[in-house]
Amino acid sequence: MFSSYDSLDNDDLTLLRQVLEDVCLEKGIQLGGDEARKIARELVNWYLFGVKHPDQLKDMLKPLVP
């Protein structure tokens, strides 16, 4: 797991939420479920690592989301 001391602002959270919703909708994953939480954690980790574009974030999730 990647850890960072960076903080996320409202714009960051909005972008991450939209990516999460898109991925969950596309893959039929319940937004409040365990799998969605796992995806959300990975999204935040990649975002803090420097992957900021929604399409790139979705690409990084492909190995996790069949």
C-alpha positions as CSV (number, residue, x, y, z in Angstrom):
1,M,0.0,0.0,0.0
2,F,1.2,3.5,-0.8
3,S,1.1,6.0,1.9
4,S,1.4,9.8,1.5
5,Y,1.1,12.9,3.6
6,D,-0.7,14.7,0.8
7,S,-4.2,15.7,1.4
8,L,-7.1,15.5,-1.0
9,D,-9.3,18.5,-1.6
10,N,-13.0,18.6,-2.8
11,D,-12.0,18.6,-6.5
12,D,-9.8,15.5,-5.9
13,L,-12.5,13.7,-4.1
14,T,-15.1,14.6,-6.8
15,L,-12.8,13.2,-9.5
16,L,-12.1,10.0,-7.5
17,R,-15.8,9.5,-6.7
18,Q,-16.7,9.9,-10.4
19,V,-14.1,7.3,-11.5
20,L,-15.3,4.9,-8.8
21,E,-18.9,5.3,-9.8
22,D,-18.0,4.8,-13.5
23,V,-16.0,1.6,-12.8
24,C,-18.6,0.2,-10.5
25,L,-21.4,0.9,-13.0
26,E,-19.5,-0.5,-15.9
27,K,-18.6,-3.7,-13.9
28,G,-21.9,-4.2,-12.1
29,I,-20.3,-3.6,-8.7
30,Q,-22.4,-2.4,-5.8
31,L,-21.1,1.0,-4.8
32,G,-21.3,0.4,-1.0
33,G,-19.9,-3.1,-1.1
34,D,-16.5,-4.5,-0.1
35,E,-15.2,-4.7,-3.7
36,A,-16.1,-1.0,-4.2
37,R,-14.2,-0.1,-1.0
38,K,-11.1,-2.0,-2.3
39,I,-11.3,-0.2,-5.6
40,A,-11.7,3.1,-3.8
41,R,-8.5,2.5,-1.7
42,E,-6.6,1.6,-4.8
43,L,-7.9,4.8,-6.6
44,V,-6.7,7.0,-3.7
45,N,-3.3,5.2,-3.6
46,W,-2.7,5.7,-7.4
47,Y,-4.0,9.3,-7.2
48,L,-1.6,10.1,-4.4
49,F,1.2,8.4,-6.3
50,G,0.6,10.9,-9.1
51,V,-1.9,9.2,-11.5
52,K,-4.4,12.0,-11.9
53,H,-6.2,11.5,-15.2
54,P,-9.5,9.6,-14.9
55,D,-8.7,7.3,-17.9
56,Q,-5.3,6.5,-16.5
57,L,-6.8,5.7,-13.1
58,K,-9.3,3.4,-14.8
59,D,-6.4,1.7,-16.6
60,M,-4.6,1.1,-13.4
61,L,-7.7,-0.6,-12.0
62,K,-8.0,-3.1,-14.8
63,P,-6.0,-5.9,-13.1
64,L,-8.2,-5.5,-10.0
65,V,-11.6,-5.4,-11.7
66,P,-12.3,-8.3,-14.1
